[in-house]
Amino acid sequence: MFVFSKLVWIFGQPLSLAFFFGVLGLIGSLVRRRFLAIVSSLLSVLILFVALYTTAGAYIVQGLEERFPHPAADPADLKCMIVLGGATQNEVTTARGGYELDSAGDRLIETLRLAQKFPQARIVVSGGDGSISGNYEGDAVISERFFVALGLSKDRLVEDTTSRTTFENAVNTKQLLAQNGLSGCLLITSGFHMPRSMGIFRKQGIDVVPWPVDYRSTGKETLGFDFTQPSLNAQLLATGVREWIGLVGYYAAGRTSALYPGP
């Protein structure tokens, strides 16, 4: 299931589809299948245009981010936090050491802020090596270096070093919470990832409070053209499409509480 999900995304993301239809169009022209060549080429160009020169990606991501609003204030008290992996550059840190953060690094930054404010809170760090090869350091290992280097005691950390997917995050975390007598934790992950994460944790019967971070949209996005930042537009569309593929796939597999979990 893990490898299958990775392959689905490799070939199902927008730019991969554009490449596929472009190649199909070229083949169609070579074998004198005019209809196939025209339709495939048009689909390739259409996908590229939407990905590069529209706000479709930002609009989709915004919808996901707004599903679970961020609380207006910090909690009065805090016993534990669960931070999901995906905030570190595993390939780079495996080669160079340290704790290089990626675009989701706000997950660790916010966890650190709350940990400093609530020194009694335990931190469940969930994330192994999510690559197909399995040759890299996991998120939990890298996150430990990050937290310890910035002053947190290792004793406060509860680590899941084996999970490769959000589903495995929830399954492994459930066991760790029971072993350590923890409940009612904050769930810290990216805003666009929160609907799927909450659905999976609810399905596992884990009581958590959503604490979304790492926003990618302004909250004021509308559908339209944008010729100023094609690479960012394509990245946002890939993020939104990937998350919706995950929502649909997990719902079909019975791993989430709803197709589109909400508050």
C-alpha positions as protocol buffer text, in pm:
chain_id: "A"
residue {
  index: 1
  type: MET
  ca { x: 0 y: 0 z: 0 }
}
residue {
  index: 2
  type: PHE
  ca { x: 284 y: 238 z: 90 }
}
residue {
  index: 3
  type: VAL
  ca { x: 476 y: 189 z: -236 }
}
residue {
  index: 4
  type: PHE
  ca { x: 152 y: 199 z: -437 }
}
residue {
  index: 5
  type: SER
  ca { x: 56 y: 535 z: -285 }
}
residue {
  index: 6
  type: LYS
  ca { x: 399 y: 676 z: -367 }
}
residue {
  index: 7
  type: LEU
  ca { x: 376 y: 559 z: -729 }
}
residue {
  index: 8
  type: VAL
  ca { x: 26 y: 700 z: -767 }
}
residue {
  index: 9
  type: TRP
  ca { x: 153 y: 1039 z: -668 }
}
residue {
  index: 10
  type: ILE
  ca { x: 468 y: 1025 z: -883 }
}
residue {
  index: 11
  type: PHE
  ca { x: 260 y: 966 z: -1195 }
}
residue {
  index: 12
  type: GLY
  ca { x: -58 y: 1145 z: -1088 }
}
residue {
  index: 13
  type: GLN
  ca { x: 70 y: 1491 z: -1003 }
}
residue {
  index: 14
  type: PRO
  ca { x: -16 y: 1772 z: -1247 }
}
residue {
  index: 15
  type: LEU
  ca { x: 324 y: 1817 z: -1414 }
}
residue {
  index: 16
  type: SER
  ca { x: 364 y: 1441 z: -1457 }
}
residue {
  index: 17
  type: LEU
  ca { x: 23 y: 1426 z: -1623 }
}
residue {
  index: 18
  type: ALA
  ca { x: 117 y: 1715 z: -1851 }
}
residue {
  index: 19
  type: PHE
  ca { x: 433 y: 1529 z: -1952 }
}
residue {
  index: 20
  type: PHE
  ca { x: 237 y: 1207 z: -2007 }
}
residue {
  index: 21
  type: PHE
  ca { x: -18 y: 1373 z: -2235 }
}
residue {
  index: 22
  type: GLY
  ca { x: 261 y: 1557 z: -2417 }
}
residue {
  index: 23
  type: VAL
  ca { x: 438 y: 1227 z: -2491 }
}
residue {
  index: 24
  type: LEU
  ca { x: 107 y: 1070 z: -2590 }
}
residue {
  index: 25
  type: GLY
  ca { x: 46 y: 1358 z: -2829 }
}
residue {
  index: 26
  type: LEU
  ca { x: 390 y: 1312 z: -2984 }
}
residue {
  index: 27
  type: ILE
  ca { x: 328 y: 939 z: -3027 }
}
residue {
  index: 28
  type: GLY
  ca { x: -10 y: 1012 z: -3182 }
}
residue {
  index: 29
  type: SER
  ca { x: 148 y: 1242 z: -3439 }
}
residue {
  index: 30
  type: LEU
  ca { x: 420 y: 988 z: -3520 }
}
residue {
  index: 31
  type: VAL
  ca { x: 171 y: 707 z: -3583 }
}
residue {
  index: 32
  type: ARG
  ca { x: -64 y: 943 z: -3772 }
}
residue {
  index: 33
  type: ARG
  ca { x: -342 y: 937 z: -3516 }
}
residue {
  index: 34
  type: ARG
  ca { x: -446 y: 1300 z: -3555 }
}
residue {
  index: 35
  type: PHE
  ca { x: -731 y: 1298 z: -3304 }
}
residue {
  index: 36
  type: LEU
  ca { x: -515 y: 1138 z: -3035 }
}
residue {
  index: 37
  type: ALA
  ca { x: -233 y: 1381 z: -3107 }
}
residue {
  index: 38
  type: ILE
  ca { x: -455 y: 1689 z: -3091 }
}
residue {
  index: 39
  type: VAL
  ca { x: -650 y: 1591 z: -2779 }
}
residue {
  index: 40
  type: SER
  ca { x: -342 y: 1478 z: -2587 }
}
residue {
  index: 41
  type: SER
  ca { x: -146 y: 1789 z: -2680 }
}
residue {
  index: 42
  type: LEU
  ca { x: -433 y: 2016 z: -2580 }
}
residue {
  index: 43
  type: LEU
  ca { x: -468 y: 1839 z: -2245 }
}
residue {
  index: 44
  type: SER
  ca { x: -97 y: 1875 z: -2183 }
}
residue {
  index: 45
  type: VAL
  ca { x: -103 y: 2248 z: -2259 }
}
residue {
  index: 46
  type: LEU
  ca { x: -420 y: 2299 z: -2053 }
}
residue {
  index: 47
  type: ILE
  ca { x: -275 y: 2128 z: -1746 }
}
residue {
  index: 48
  type: LEU
  ca { x: 46 y: 2328 z: -1778 }
}
residue {
  index: 49
  type: PHE
  ca { x: -142 y: 2655 z: -1815 }
}
residue {
  index: 50
  type: VAL
  ca { x: -365 y: 2590 z: -1513 }
}
residue {
  index: 51
  type: ALA
  ca { x: -67 y: 2479 z: -1304 }
}
residue {
  index: 52
  type: LEU
  ca { x: 166 y: 2763 z: -1400 }
}
residue {
  index: 53
  type: TYR
  ca { x: -53 y: 3063 z: -1472 }
}
residue {
  index: 54
  type: THR
  ca { x: -365 y: 3042 z: -1254 }
}
residue {
  index: 55
  type: THR
  ca { x: -441 y: 3064 z: -884 }
}
residue {
  index: 56
  type: ALA
  ca { x: -615 y: 2725 z: -886 }
}
residue {
  index: 57
  type: GLY
  ca { x: -351 y: 2573 z: -659 }
}
residue {
  index: 58
  type: ALA
  ca { x: -367 y: 2853 z: -402 }
}
residue {
  index: 59
  type: TYR
  ca { x: -747 y: 2840 z: -408 }
}
residue {
  index: 60
  type: ILE
  ca { x: -755 y: 2463 z: -345 }
}
residue {
  index: 61
  type: VAL
  ca { x: -496 y: 2486 z: -68 }
}
residue {
  index: 62
  type: GLN
  ca { x: -686 y: 2774 z: 91 }
}
residue {
  index: 63
  type: GLY
  ca { x: -1000 y: 2563 z: 113 }
}
residue {
  index: 64
  type: LEU
  ca { x: -810 y: 2289 z: 293 }
}
residue {
  index: 65
  type: GLU
  ca { x: -643 y: 2537 z: 528 }
}
residue {
  index: 66
  type: GLU
  ca { x: -970 y: 2704 z: 623 }
}
residue {
  index: 67
  type: ARG
  ca { x: -1139 y: 2374 z: 713 }
}
residue {
  index: 68
  type: PHE
  ca { x: -997 y: 2376 z: 1066 }
}
residue {
  index: 69
  type: PRO
  ca { x: -943 y: 2737 z: 1181 }
}
residue {
  index: 70
  type: HIS
  ca { x: -649 y: 2810 z: 1406 }
}
residue {
  index: 71
  type: PRO
  ca { x: -758 y: 2879 z: 1766 }
}
residue {
  index: 72
  type: ALA
  ca { x: -766 y: 3246 z: 1859 }
}
residue {
  index: 73
  type: ALA
  ca { x: -542 y: 3199 z: 2163 }
}
residue {
  index: 74
  type: ASP
  ca { x: -304 y: 2949 z: 2319 }
}
residue {
  index: 75
  type: PRO
  ca { x: -459 y: 2692 z: 2552 }
}
residue {
  index: 76
  type: ALA
  ca { x: -474 y: 2773 z: 2923 }
}
residue {
  index: 77
  type: ASP
  ca { x: -286 y: 2453 z: 2997 }
}
residue {
  index: 78
  type: LEU
  ca { x: -112 y: 2196 z: 2784 }
}
residue {
  index: 79
  type: LYS
  ca { x: -8 y: 1840 z: 2869 }
}
residue {
  index: 80
  type: CYS
  ca { x: 108 y: 1708 z: 2532 }
}
residue {
  index: 81
  type: MET
  ca { x: 156 y: 1784 z: 2165 }
}
residue {
  index: 82
  type: ILE
  ca { x: 176 y: 1558 z: 1861 }
}
residue {
  index: 83
  type: VAL
  ca { x: 381 y: 1698 z: 1575 }
}
residue {
  index: 84
  type: LEU
  ca { x: 365 y: 1511 z: 1246 }
}
residue {
  index: 85
  type: GLY
  ca { x: 674 y: 1459 z: 1032 }
}
residue {
  index: 86
  type: GLY
  ca { x: 735 y: 1626 z: 699 }
}
residue {
  index: 87
  type: ALA
  ca { x: 914 y: 1938 z: 819 }
}
residue {
  index: 88
  type: THR
  ca { x: 1273 y: 1836 z: 747 }
}
residue {
  index: 89
  type: GLN
  ca { x: 1491 y: 1774 z: 442 }
}
residue {
  index: 90
  type: ASN
  ca { x: 1574 y: 1412 z: 511 }
}
residue {
  index: 91
  type: GLU
  ca { x: 1809 y: 1357 z: 217 }
}
residue {
  index: 92
  type: VAL
  ca { x: 2017 y: 1663 z: 302 }
}
residue {
  index: 93
  type: THR
  ca { x: 2041 y: 1593 z: 675 }
}
residue {
  index: 94
  type: THR
  ca { x: 2133 y: 1230 z: 614 }
}
residue {
  index: 95
  type: ALA
  ca { x: 2428 y: 1347 z: 408 }
}
residue {
  index: 96
  type: ARG
  ca { x: 2525 y: 1659 z: 601 }
}
residue {
  index: 97
  type: GLY
  ca { x: 2384 y: 1616 z: 952 }
}
residue {
  index: 98
  type: GLY
  ca { x: 2208 y: 1896 z: 1136 }
}
residue {
  index: 99
  type: TYR
  ca { x: 1838 y: 1967 z: 1107 }
}
residue {
  index: 100
  type: GLU
  ca { x: 1757 y: 2137 z: 778 }
}
residue {
  index: 101
  type: LEU
  ca { x: 1391 y: 2245 z: 770 }
}
residue {
  index: 102
  type: ASP
  ca { x: 1177 y: 2246 z: 457 }
}
residue {
  index: 103
  type: SER
  ca { x: 873 y: 2458 z: 370 }
}
residue {
  index: 104
  type: ALA
  ca { x: 674 y: 2287 z: 648 }
}
residue {
  index: 105
  type: GLY
  ca { x: 931 y: 2382 z: 911 }
}
residue {
  index: 106
  type: ASP
  ca { x: 670 y: 2588 z: 1096 }
}
residue {
  index: 107
  type: ARG
  ca { x: 546 y: 2259 z: 1243 }
}
residue {
  index: 108
  type: LEU
  ca { x: 865 y: 2233 z: 1449 }
}
residue {
  index: 109
  type: ILE
  ca { x: 893 y: 2608 z: 1515 }
}
residue {
  index: 110
  type: GLU
  ca { x: 540 y: 2624 z: 1660 }
}
residue {
  index: 111
  type: THR
  ca { x: 598 y: 2309 z: 1863 }
}
residue {
  index: 112
  type: LEU
  ca { x: 915 y: 2464 z: 2008 }
}
residue {
  index: 113
  type: ARG
  ca { x: 731 y: 2785 z: 2094 }
}
residue {
  index: 114
  type: LEU
  ca { x: 458 y: 2600 z: 2278 }
}
residue {
  index: 115
  type: ALA
  ca { x: 710 y: 2371 z: 2448 }
}
residue {
  index: 116
  type: GLN
  ca { x: 892 y: 2674 z: 2587 }
}
residue {
  index: 117
  type: LYS
  ca { x: 566 y: 2829 z: 2707 }
}
residue {
  index: 118
  type: PHE
  ca { x: 442 y: 2504 z: 2863 }
}
residue {
  index: 119
  type: PRO
  ca { x: 751 y: 2335 z: 3009 }
}
residue {
  index: 120
  type: GLN
  ca { x: 545 y: 2050 z: 3152 }
}
residue {
  index: 121
  type: ALA
  ca { x: 412 y: 1942 z: 2810 }
}
residue {
  index: 122
  type: ARG
  ca { x: 536 y: 1620 z: 2648 }
}
residue {
  index: 123
  type: ILE
  ca { x: 603 y: 1615 z: 2273 }
}
residue {
  index: 124
  type: VAL
  ca { x: 515 y: 1316 z: 2058 }
}
residue {
  index: 125
  type: VAL
  ca { x: 729 y: 1338 z: 1744 }
}
residue {
  index: 126
  type: SER
  ca { x: 587 y: 1113 z: 1475 }
}
residue {
  index: 127
  type: GLY
  ca { x: 774 y: 1037 z: 1155 }
}
residue {
  index: 128
  type: GLY
  ca { x: 1013 y: 786 z: 1007 }
}
residue {
  index: 129
  type: ASP
  ca { x: 1169 y: 773 z: 661 }
}
residue {
  index: 130
  type: GLY
  ca { x: 885 y: 821 z: 413 }
}
residue {
  index: 131
  type: SER
  ca { x: 1094 y: 761 z: 102 }
}
residue {
  index: 132
  type: ILE
  ca { x: 1051 y: 455 z: -118 }
}
residue {
  index: 133
  type: SER
  ca { x: 1417 y: 360 z: -73 }
}
residue {
  index: 134
  type: GLY
  ca { x: 1415 y: 386 z: 306 }
}
residue {
  index: 135
  type: ASN
  ca { x: 1775 y: 506 z: 301 }
}
residue {
  index: 136
  type: TYR
  ca { x: 1736 y: 832 z: 492 }
}
residue {
  index: 137
  type: GLU
  ca { x: 1704 y: 955 z: 847 }
}
residue {
  index: 138
  type: GLY
  ca { x: 1347 y: 981 z: 969 }
}
residue {
  index: 139
  type: ASP
  ca { x: 1173 y: 1300 z: 1077 }
}
residue {
  index: 140
  type: ALA
  ca { x: 1164 y: 1200 z: 1443 }
}
residue {
  index: 141
  type: VAL
  ca { x: 1542 y: 1150 z: 1455 }
}
residue {
  index: 142
  type: ILE
  ca { x: 1608 y: 1487 z: 1291 }
}
residue {
  index: 143
  type: SER
  ca { x: 1346 y: 1661 z: 1504 }
}
residue {
  index: 144
  type: GLU
  ca { x: 1511 y: 1531 z: 1818 }
}
residue {
  index: 145
  type: ARG
  ca { x: 1838 y: 1697 z: 1716 }
}
residue {
  index: 146
  type: PHE
  ca { x: 1648 y: 2019 z: 1646 }
}
residue {
  index: 147
  type: PHE
  ca { x: 1467 y: 2031 z: 1980 }
}
residue {
  index: 148
  type: VAL
  ca { x: 1766 y: 1928 z: 2190 }
}
residue {
  index: 149
  type: ALA
  ca { x: 1995 y: 2178 z: 2013 }
}
residue {
  index: 150
  type: LEU
  ca { x: 1748 y: 2455 z: 2097 }
}
residue {
  index: 151
  type: GLY
  ca { x: 1729 y: 2371 z: 2463 }
}
residue {
  index: 152
  type: LEU
  ca { x: 1456 y: 2112 z: 2518 }
}
residue {
  index: 153
  type: SER
  ca { x: 1525 y: 1810 z: 2732 }
}
residue {
  index: 154
  type: LYS
  ca { x: 1524 y: 1481 z: 2546 }
}
residue {
  index: 155
  type: ASP
  ca { x: 1315 y: 1337 z: 2830 }
}
residue {
  index: 156
  type: ARG
  ca { x: 1019 y: 1542 z: 2708 }
}
residue {
  index: 157
  type: LEU
  ca { x: 1020 y: 1370 z: 2370 }
}
residue {
  index: 158
  type: VAL
  ca { x: 820 y: 1060 z: 2281 }
}
residue {
  index: 159
  type: GLU
  ca { x: 940 y: 938 z: 1943 }
}
residue {
  index: 160
  type: ASP
  ca { x: 780 y: 735 z: 1668 }
}
residue {
  index: 161
  type: THR
  ca { x: 1068 y: 662 z: 1432 }
}
residue {
  index: 162
  type: THR
  ca { x: 900 y: 410 z: 1200 }
}
residue {
  index: 163
  type: SER
  ca { x: 584 y: 568 z: 1053 }
}
residue {
  index: 164
  type: ARG
  ca { x: 599 y: 647 z: 681 }
}
residue {
  index: 165
  type: THR
  ca { x: 246 y: 776 z: 619 }
}
residue {
  index: 166
  type: THR
  ca { x: -16 y: 978 z: 805 }
}
residue {
  index: 167
  type: PHE
  ca { x: -208 y: 656 z: 871 }
}
residue {
  index: 168
  type: GLU
  ca { x: 99 y: 500 z: 1033 }
}
residue {
  index: 169
  type: ASN
  ca { x: 151 y: 825 z: 1227 }
}
residue {
  index: 170
  type: ALA
  ca { x: -191 y: 777 z: 1387 }
}
residue {
  index: 171
  type: VAL
  ca { x: -158 y: 403 z: 1451 }
}
residue {
  index: 172
  type: ASN
  ca { x: 184 y: 435 z: 1613 }
}
residue {
  index: 173
  type: THR
  ca { x: 91 y: 748 z: 1806 }
}
residue {
  index: 174
  type: LYS
  ca { x: -211 y: 573 z: 1957 }
}
residue {
  index: 175
  type: GLN
  ca { x: 19 y: 313 z: 2109 }
}
residue {
  index: 176
  type: LEU
  ca { x: 266 y: 572 z: 2235 }
}
residue {
  index: 177
  type: LEU
  ca { x: -7 y: 779 z: 2399 }
}
residue {
  index: 178
  type: ALA
  ca { x: -140 y: 473 z: 2581 }
}
residue {
  index: 179
  type: GLN
  ca { x: 209 y: 371 z: 2694 }
}
residue {
  index: 180
  type: ASN
  ca { x: 283 y: 717 z: 2833 }
}
residue {
  index: 181
  type: GLY
  ca { x: -60 y: 795 z: 2978 }
}
residue {
  index: 182
  type: LEU
  ca { x: -118 y: 1095 z: 2750 }
}
residue {
  index: 183
  type: SER
  ca { x: -446 y: 1225 z: 2611 }
}
residue {
  index: 184
  type: GLY
  ca { x: -611 y: 1542 z: 2482 }
}
residue {
  index: 185
  type: CYS
  ca { x: -297 y: 1644 z: 2291 }
}
residue {
  index: 186
  type: LEU
  ca { x: -267 y: 1920 z: 2034 }
}
residue {
  index: 187
  type: LEU
  ca { x: -222 y: 1785 z: 1682 }
}
residue {
  index: 188
  type: ILE
  ca { x: 30 y: 2006 z: 1502 }
}
residue {
  index: 189
  type: THR
  ca { x: 60 y: 1981 z: 1126 }
}
residue {
  index: 190
  type: SER
  ca { x: 24 y: 2196 z: 816 }
}
residue {
  index: 191
  type: GLY
  ca { x: -313 y: 2361 z: 764 }
}
residue {
  index: 192
  type: PHE
  ca { x: -371 y: 2192 z: 429 }
}
residue {
  index: 193
  type: HIS
  ca { x: -290 y: 1855 z: 587 }
}
residue {
  index: 194
  type: MET
  ca { x: -517 y: 1898 z: 888 }
}
residue {
  index: 195
  type: PRO
  ca { x: -848 y: 1766 z: 739 }
}
residue {
  index: 196
  type: ARG
  ca { x: -694 y: 1432 z: 641 }
}
residue {
  index: 197
  type: SER
  ca { x: -495 y: 1408 z: 963 }
}
residue {
  index: 198
  type: MET
  ca { x: -799 y: 1474 z: 1182 }
}
residue {
  index: 199
  type: GLY
  ca { x: -1005 y: 1220 z: 989 }
}
residue {
  index: 200
  type: ILE
  ca { x: -740 y: 952 z: 1038 }
}
residue {
  index: 201
  type: PHE
  ca { x: -686 y: 1025 z: 1406 }
}
residue {
  index: 202
  type: ARG
  ca { x: -1062 y: 1025 z: 1467 }
}
residue {
  index: 203
  type: LYS
  ca { x: -1092 y: 692 z: 1291 }
}
residue {
  index: 204
  type: GLN
  ca { x: -832 y: 555 z: 1533 }
}
residue {
  index: 205
  type: GLY
  ca { x: -1030 y: 692 z: 1827 }
}
residue {
  index: 206
  type: ILE
  ca { x: -760 y: 940 z: 1928 }
}
residue {
  index: 207
  type: ASP
  ca { x: -887 y: 1257 z: 2096 }
}
residue {
  index: 208
  type: VAL
  ca { x: -678 y: 1549 z: 1969 }
}
residue {
  index: 209
  type: VAL
  ca { x: -717 y: 1925 z: 1934 }
}
residue {
  index: 210
  type: PRO
  ca { x: -633 y: 2052 z: 1583 }
}
residue {
  index: 211
  type: TRP
  ca { x: -354 y: 2310 z: 1581 }
}
residue {
  index: 212
  type: PRO
  ca { x: -288 y: 2400 z: 1216 }
}
residue {
  index: 213
  type: VAL
  ca { x: 30 y: 2581 z: 1115 }
}
residue {
  index: 214
  type: ASP
  ca { x: 239 y: 2631 z: 800 }
}
residue {
  index: 215
  type: TYR
  ca { x: -12 y: 2824 z: 591 }
}
residue {
  index: 216
  type: ARG
  ca { x: 53 y: 2851 z: 217 }
}
residue {
  index: 217
  type: SER
  ca { x: -239 y: 3076 z: 114 }
}
residue {
  index: 218
  type: THR
  ca { x: -335 y: 3430 z: 213 }
}
residue {
  index: 219
  type: GLY
  ca { x: -691 y: 3342 z: 312 }
}
residue {
  index: 220
  type: LYS
  ca { x: -815 y: 3583 z: 45 }
}
residue {
  index: 221
  type: GLU
  ca { x: -748 y: 3378 z: -267 }
}
residue {
  index: 222
  type: THR
  ca { x: -986 y: 3386 z: -564 }
}
residue {
  index: 223
  type: LEU
  ca { x: -977 y: 3193 z: -889 }
}
residue {
  index: 224
  type: GLY
  ca { x: -801 y: 3383 z: -1165 }
}
residue {
  index: 225
  type: PHE
  ca { x: -487 y: 3420 z: -1370 }
}
residue {
  index: 226
  type: ASP
  ca { x: -143 y: 3480 z: -1221 }
}
residue {
  index: 227
  type: PHE
  ca { x: 155 y: 3518 z: -1453 }
}
residue {
  index: 228
  type: THR
  ca { x: 394 y: 3645 z: -1184 }
}
residue {
  index: 229
  type: GLN
  ca { x: 496 y: 3325 z: -1001 }
}
residue {
  index: 230
  type: PRO
  ca { x: 455 y: 3014 z: -1219 }
}
residue {
  index: 231
  type: SER
  ca { x: 679 y: 2786 z: -1013 }
}
residue {
  index: 232
  type: LEU
  ca { x: 494 y: 2869 z: -690 }
}
residue {
  index: 233
  type: ASN
  ca { x: 158 y: 2827 z: -862 }
}
residue {
  index: 234
  type: ALA
  ca { x: 258 y: 2481 z: -981 }
}
residue {
  index: 235
  type: GLN
  ca { x: 384 y: 2386 z: -635 }
}
residue {
  index: 236
  type: LEU
  ca { x: 59 y: 2495 z: -470 }
}
residue {
  index: 237
  type: LEU
  ca { x: -150 y: 2302 z: -721 }
}
residue {
  index: 238
  type: ALA
  ca { x: 60 y: 1992 z: -660 }
}
residue {
  index: 239
  type: THR
  ca { x: 11 y: 2033 z: -284 }
}
residue {
  index: 240
  type: GLY
  ca { x: -365 y: 2072 z: -316 }
}
residue {
  index: 241
  type: VAL
  ca { x: -410 y: 1787 z: -564 }
}
residue {
  index: 242
  type: ARG
  ca { x: -193 y: 1555 z: -357 }
}
residue {
  index: 243
  type: GLU
  ca { x: -395 y: 1623 z: -45 }
}
residue {
  index: 244
  type: TRP
  ca { x: -725 y: 1559 z: -223 }
}
residue {
  index: 245
  type: ILE
  ca { x: -590 y: 1236 z: -371 }
}
residue {
  index: 246
  type: GLY
  ca { x: -502 y: 1139 z: -15 }
}
residue {
  index: 247
  type: LEU
  ca { x: -846 y: 1233 z: 117 }
}
residue {
  index: 248
  type: VAL
  ca { x: -1025 y: 1029 z: -148 }
}
residue {
  index: 249
  type: GLY
  ca { x: -786 y: 735 z: -126 }
}
residue {
  index: 250
  type: TYR
  ca { x: -794 y: 712 z: 253 }
}
residue {
  index: 251
  type: TYR
  ca { x: -1174 y: 740 z: 255 }
}
residue {
  index: 252
  type: ALA
  ca { x: -1205 y: 462 z: -5 }
}
residue {
  index: 253
  type: ALA
  ca { x: -973 y: 245 z: 206 }
}
residue {
  index: 254
  type: GLY
  ca { x: -1179 y: 310 z: 520 }
}
residue {
  index: 255
  type: ARG
  ca { x: -891 y: 481 z: 698 }
}
residue {
  index: 256
  type: THR
  ca { x: -1057 y: 814 z: 769 }
}
residue {
  index: 257
  type: SER
  ca { x: -1377 y: 914 z: 945 }
}
residue {
  index: 258
  type: ALA
  ca { x: -1518 y: 1115 z: 651 }
}
residue {
  index: 259
  type: LEU
  ca { x: -1435 y: 1211 z: 295 }
}
residue {
  index: 260
  type: TYR
  ca { x: -1374 y: 1570 z: 398 }
}
residue {
  index: 261
  type: PRO
  ca { x: -1339 y: 1588 z: 777 }
}
residue {
  index: 262
  type: GLY
  ca { x: -1434 y: 1913 z: 944 }
}
residue {
  index: 263
  type: PRO
  ca { x: -1471 y: 2060 z: 1293 }
}
